Amino acid sequence: MLFTAKEMGYSKKNFSEPLILNTKDAWMQFSKKADEEKKRETLKSAAKRLLQGGMIQNLTEKYIGN
């Protein structure tokens, strides 16, 4: 909602503190039976780079705000 309001020209200051009802963790699941070690490590490495490089934080700030 804040992203849409921002796109319409409204400031975050026009709103009170949001009431957070729920949060969800993002995760991926791989079968240990499948021979996909290289894919698992590639995805794990990419996620780590996104977190360490600040990309996740940048996207959060862009769409949700500080």
C-alpha positions in Angstrom: 0.0 0.0 0.0 2.8 2.4 0.8 4.5 1.8 -2.5 1.3 2.6 -4.4 0.7 5.7 -2.3 4.3 6.8 -3.0 3.7 6.3 -6.7 0.6 8.5 -6.4 2.6 11.3 -4.8 1.7 10.7 -1.2 4.4 10.8 1.5 4.9 8.1 4.1 4.3 10.9 6.6 0.6 10.9 5.6 0.2 7.5 7.2 0.4 6.3 10.8 2.6 3.4 11.9 1.5 0.2 10.0 -0.1 -2.5 12.0 1.8 -5.7 11.1 -0.5 -8.7 11.4 1.9 -11.3 10.0 5.4 -11.8 8.6 6.7 -14.6 6.4 10.1 -16.0 5.9 11.1 -16.8 2.3 12.7 -20.2 1.8 13.4 -22.9 -0.8 13.2 -26.6 -0.3 15.4 -29.2 -2.1 15.2 -33.0 -1.8 18.3 -34.5 -0.4 17.6 -37.5 -2.6 18.0 -35.5 -5.8 21.5 -35.0 -7.1 21.3 -31.2 -7.2 24.2 -30.1 -5.0 25.6 -27.7 -7.6 22.2 -26.0 -8.0 21.8 -25.8 -4.3 25.2 -24.2 -3.8 24.6 -21.8 -6.7 21.3 -20.6 -5.3 22.8 -20.4 -1.8 25.7 -18.3 -3.0 23.5 -16.0 -5.1 21.2 -15.4 -2.1 24.2 -14.6 0.1 25.5 -12.1 -2.4 22.1 -10.4 -2.6 22.0 -10.1 1.2 25.6 -8.9 1.6 25.4 -6.6 -1.4 22.4 -4.8 0.1 20.0 -5.7 -2.8 17.4 -7.2 -0.5 17.5 -4.1 1.7 17.3 -1.8 -1.3 14.2 -3.6 -2.6 12.6 -3.5 0.8 13.2 0.2 1.1 11.9 0.8 -2.4 8.6 -1.1 -1.9 8.0 -0.8 1.8 10.1 2.2 3.0 12.4 2.6 5.9 
